[in-house]
Amino acid sequence: MPAKRIISMIIVSIALCLFVGACADPRALVGKSSGCQREIRGAVGVNRPETSKLNCGAINELTFDLPSEPEAYLVMGESPRLLWKCRFYGPDAEKVLLRCAHHARHFSIVKKDE
């Protein structure tokens, strides 16, 4: 009898894991992102929170949709009053791939040192 319960628990656990995996956040599946390190247009970048008071996950959310070409653009943060001015330098940039600022707060994504 206890063996049936254990087997049932294992089957239910596996089914639950498969269900949760099938409903994963599409952003996590599309981008090769791992915490503070991520791939941006073929270049490996590292998030630098600097004075932004943001963690790597929040930076990843703000910068999920980058322009296809180097340019300046605006990103709305969680608060409607938090408008980040960003500049995407592109994967061919020397060191800084992206830099964003809101008044005295700023963060950047830089190329990973090889």
Rosetta blueprint (number, residue, H / E / L):
1 M L
2 P H
3 A H
4 K H
5 R H
6 I H
7 I H
8 S H
9 M H
10 I H
11 I H
12 V H
13 S H
14 I H
15 A H
16 L H
17 C H
18 L H
19 F H
20 V H
21 G H
22 A H
23 C L
24 A L
25 D L
26 P H
27 R H
28 A H
29 L H
30 V H
31 G L
32 K L
33 S E
34 S E
35 G L
36 C L
37 Q E
38 R E
39 E E
40 I E
41 R L
42 G L
43 A E
44 V E
45 G E
46 V E
47 N E
48 R E
49 P L
50 E L
51 T L
52 S L
53 K L
54 L L
55 N L
56 C H
57 G H
58 A H
59 I H
60 N H
61 E H
62 L H
63 T L
64 F L
65 D L
66 L L
67 P L
68 S L
69 E L
70 P L
71 E E
72 A E
73 Y E
74 L E
75 V E
76 M E
77 G L
78 E L
79 S L
80 P L
81 R L
82 L L
83 L E
84 W E
85 K E
86 C E
87 R E
88 F E
89 Y L
90 G L
91 P L
92 D L
93 A L
94 E L
95 K L
96 V E
97 L E
98 L E
99 R E
100 C E
101 A E
102 H E
103 H L
104 A L
105 R E
106 H E
107 F E
108 S E
109 I E
110 V E
111 K E
112 K L
113 D L
114 E L
